[in-house]
Amino acid sequence: MPFAELFHELENSNEVEQKQKIEEMNSMIEKMNIEGFFSVFTVELYNKINKMIEEKKLSMENAILLLKHVGYLTVLRDMESFNFCGSILSKRFEETIIDEEKKKEGKNEKLLADLCLCYLSLRNNCWTELHTICVQCLLKVALKKEESEKVQKEVEMALLALWNTRFIKIEKDLYLNEIKEIIQHHQEHRNMTHLAYQSAWQFLINRFGIDRSLEDDIVNELHFAKEATKELEELVKSINWKRKEKEKEEKRGEETKKELVLLRWLRTLQHFLGSCLLWNEKYPELIRCVVQIYGAAKGNYRGIGSRCIYSLSMAAKNRAMKNEDLLESGAVDIILEEIQQPALNDKMVCEFLDFFETISWRLNKKTDDEIEEEEFDEGDEERDEEKDGANKDEKEEAKRKELKRKMFDKLEEEGYEDIITSFHERLKYLNQEYFRELLLDISDYSVNV
């Protein structure tokens, strides 16, 4: 039976029948593509749900059963929609949340948590004064320690919903102790799902983009690089990398969810590498893991492969990353191999060339300290002042030259100059089309020893 017919039948069904139909509808939603999803969940549909609640034709409990699943899939698949924001139902939820929060006695904590979950999941970063209430409420849910399947699902949904606050400034004292406790408890007991744990990290690292004081907590206290590597390695082992595109379309479910969690980890990694200025000894392992994922994904998982390359590009630009971290992790090898493949799309060409432009720039600096002190977007201009004593360290200078020699030999062996030349005519087009600043001079992509 089509979704629209099932929904229409809700009005004439009793409480138990409604629940059964909504569970069937939730299963149908999981199989919808993005276009089908948004053709169903319109402003008009949300307004219809509001009217049914108002006329007591649909209980709030059953409405929440449907909307929690809609919100969960919306955030999981990163589907952007503002239909709920513009609906009367959104206003009803706001009023109910405020009323429930104000209660001194008889507060329905379960109802409040469910309303906050739906509200955050469906609002797609629309600013609202209720964010503080919702964040605190959902963190309380996420702090649950029981390991039952039901509680794990509640924790997962709460943490996933919190991702929708990624562009909203939230005061640190409202979340930091709680999110650290959630992450540290999982590190000790491994009590959460892969998606819940990833969502906890993503919530914290999204805050890092706004509040740089979180850097030491993320890098040294909570050990992001080590934990991300461990999670990525476990996900890689659980995915069937040999499936063809058609099979992936036909077989949805747990495998697809794991792929989405892996993509979310790579997105979190990109955000982290684009912001972090602290070095950590686990970075080489993390970059090596990304290289391995790309090798597994490049045949049938283009979305994951593209995210991997972008992550490697961000790693090269990260001033906290050391030159040897990049060269010894296999990142240079995999990109040299891939840039020679036929029929590369323009976006991938941009990422490959951007990576090598950055690597060349790094290796023409005399020390990693010099890289740390200079912004990447300042080009290749000489610094006005050099760090005291940097050029006097002969051991470091010899190490740098050896790295440059390895890079030069690798580029020469692969015929890298010819590869760059073959793309030269496309560089101007690529810069315009993708708003990049790739260098037009071929010599700027070379490493001079």
C-alpha positions, 0 to 999 in steps of 0.5 A: 500500500502506498505511503499516502494511503496508509497515512490517510487511514490513520484518521480512522484507526484506533491507537493500536492500529495507528501504531502498527500502520506507523511502523509500516510507514517507517519501514517504507520511509527507509526505502525512499530516495531523497526525492521521494522523501521530500515529495512526501514530507512537505509543509502540508503534511506536517500541518496535516499531522498538527491538525490531526493532533488538535482534533484528537485523531492522532495521539501525540505519542503516535505522532512522535513515533513517526516524526522521530524516525523521519528526523533520524533518517533526515539527519543520518542521510544529511538531507536538508529541508526546511519544511518542518521549520515552516509548519504549524506543527513546529510551532506546536512543538515549541509551545509544548516544549516551553510549557513542559520545561516550565513545570515545577511538578509533574514534568513529563521527562519522556515527552520532553525528551521526545519533543526535543529529539523531533524538534532538533532532528527536523529543524536543520540548523534553523536558529531557535531560542529552544536550543539550550533546552533541547541540548541539555535535555538530549545530553541527559538522555545520551548520558544513560549507561545501560547497555540494552538495545532500547537504551542504545537506540535512545542514546544514538538518536539523541546524539545524532539529533545534536548534530543539527546544532553544528552551526549554533553557538552554545556555551561550553559549560552547557555541554562540555562535561557531559560530552566528555563523560559520554566519550570517556565512558564509551572508551572504557566500556564500549557501550554505544553503537558506532553511530552514537559514538561518531555523533558524540565526536562530531558534536564536540568537533563542530563546537571546536570550529567555534571555540578553539579552547577545546583543542587540548581536550580533543587531541590530548585528553580524549585522544581523537586521532587514536579513537577515530583510527580504531573506529574507522578500522572496525567499520572497514572490516564490516563493509562488503567492499566488493558489492556493485552499485546495483547491489547497493541500491537493491540491498539497503539496511545495516550495510548502508548504515555502516557506509553512512557512518564511515562517511560521517567519520570522514567528514568529521576528520575533514573538519578536525584537520581543517582546524587543529593546530596541535600535533599528535603521534597518532596522526600517521596511523590515522592518515594511513587508515584513510589511505587504506579506506580509499584503496578499498573504496575506489572501485565501487564507493565513489562517495567514500573515495572522494571523501578520503582524498579530500581528507588527505588534502586537508591533512596536507594543509594542516600546519600541525601535520609533519612532513614525514607523517604525510610521506610515510603514510602512503598518501603520496603513493596513492594519489600518484597512482590515482592521478594517472587513471583515465577518465578522472572527473574534474573535482578529483583532478582538483583535489589531486593537484591541490594535494601535490601543490601543498606537499611541494610548498611544505617541502620547500620550507626548511622546518615543520616549525616554519610551516606552523608559523605561516598561514597557508593562504599567504602563498609562498612569500618569505617570512619577515622573521625566521624562528630563532635557531631553526636553521642551525639544527643540522639534523633537522635540515638533513632530515628535511633534505632526505624527505625532499629527495624521497619525494623527488625520486617518487615524482620522477619515477612516476613521470609526475611532470608529464602528468601535471603538463597533461592537466595544464590546459584544464587548470584555468577552467578548474579554478573557475569552475571549482573556485580553486587557486591551483597554480598555473605554473608547472614548476610550482608543483615540483620539489627542488632539492 
